[in-house]
Amino acid sequence: MEANILVVGRDRAILEVIHRLIDGHEGWHATTTETEEAALKAFKEKKYTIVFVSAGFSAQEEEAMRQKLTQLDPDVVVTRHYGGGSGLLENEILGILKQ
């Protein structure tokens, strides 16, 4: 199943790992950004199925981002990614895609 996934987080090392794990899965394509502004720019340039908010963003920042992104595309799933390894990330993505 094809999926474009946007990940926004402030920890570059975590973003690199998440990017590698997502891109390592056939049909999944990751874009990572470190700021809300960069995430919004990327979101306007490409259709994403999922947006993961990763380390470094508060719950309030996450909610503000969710509101902006779902206003642009009501079908996008914006969710927090807490980490926990490749199996958890894969299961999170598969669960969202099956909805």
C-alpha positions in Angstrom: 0.0 0.0 0.0 1.4 3.4 -1.0 1.7 6.1 1.6 3.4 9.5 1.8 4.2 10.2 5.4 5.3 13.6 6.8 7.2 13.6 10.1 7.8 16.8 12.0 10.1 16.9 15.0 12.9 18.9 16.5 15.4 16.0 17.1 17.3 15.5 13.9 18.7 12.1 15.0 15.2 10.7 15.7 14.0 12.1 12.4 16.8 10.4 10.5 15.9 7.0 12.1 12.1 7.5 11.4 12.9 8.5 7.8 15.1 5.4 7.3 12.4 3.1 8.8 9.6 4.5 6.7 11.5 4.6 3.5 12.7 1.0 4.1 9.1 -0.2 3.7 8.0 -0.9 0.2 5.6 1.8 -1.0 6.1 4.2 1.9 7.8 7.5 1.4 8.9 9.8 4.2 9.5 13.5 4.3 10.9 15.0 7.5 10.9 18.5 8.7 12.1 20.3 11.9 9.6 23.2 12.1 5.9 23.7 11.8 6.6 26.2 8.9 8.6 23.6 6.9 5.9 21.0 7.6 3.2 23.3 6.3 5.2 24.1 3.2 5.8 20.4 2.5 2.2 19.6 3.1 1.0 22.2 0.5 3.4 20.7 -2.1 2.4 17.1 -1.8 -0.5 14.9 -0.6 0.2 13.1 2.7 -1.7 10.2 4.2 -0.2 10.6 7.7 1.6 13.3 9.6 3.5 12.2 12.6 4.4 14.8 15.2 7.6 13.7 16.9 9.9 14.8 19.7 10.1 18.5 20.6 6.6 19.7 20.1 4.2 20.4 22.9 0.6 19.2 22.9 -0.5 22.7 22.1 1.8 23.0 19.2 0.6 19.6 18.0 -3.0 20.6 18.2 -2.4 23.9 16.3 -0.6 21.9 13.6 -3.4 19.4 13.4 -6.0 22.1 13.0 -4.0 23.8 10.2 -3.3 20.5 8.3 -6.8 19.1 8.6 -8.2 22.4 7.3 -6.0 22.0 4.2 -6.9 18.2 3.9 -9.7 16.8 6.1 -8.6 13.3 5.3 -5.1 13.5 6.7 -4.3 11.7 9.9 -2.2 13.8 12.3 -0.9 11.9 15.3 1.9 11.9 17.9 4.7 9.4 17.4 6.3 8.6 20.7 9.0 6.2 19.5 9.4 2.7 20.7 11.1 1.0 17.8 10.6 0.0 14.2 7.8 -2.6 15.0 5.7 0.0 16.8 6.1 2.5 14.0 5.2 0.0 11.3 2.1 -1.1 13.3 1.1 2.5 13.8 1.2 3.1 10.1 -0.5 -0.1 9.2 -3.3 0.6 11.7 -3.9 4.1 10.2 -3.8 2.8 6.6 -6.4 0.1 7.3 -8.9 2.6 8.7 
